[in-house]
């Protein structure tokens, strides 16, 4: 069984971003840069100028999808750049599906995080410790959304 270059790059970028976001709550700029350059190269090699156009449009769409959330303060800039990178890998046609999967997975992760924070804060309150609220790393949801969009129907 051969893995396509698109799938291999999506897996590598998704793993790197997820690990970085979980460890540091930050996505290093090299990760979306690799996604953008790799996606553009793969799309161009596979489909010529049409592939290059699909990568550029996908990247612009990926950026635009999350830009609103960034401007409202609900998402970090690394998440926006990561989705733009995945847009180059997936192309414009597959990006909308990836964004929908990302929203669904992100919602599930957010529910789990809210429940965990509530439980932890309840314990901390009983111990007299200060309560805290943590930001939710979104790279795992973005990676899962991109990966799920690559699964054949």
Protein Blocks (a to p, Z undefined) as FASTA:
>chain_A
ZZdfklmmmmmmmmmmmmmmmmnopacfklmmmmmmmmmmmmmmmnommlmmmmmmmmmm
mmmmmmmmmmnopacfklmmmmmmmmmmnommlmmmmmmmmmmmmmmmmmmmmmmmmmmm
mmmmmnopacddddddfklmmmmmmmmmmpcZZ
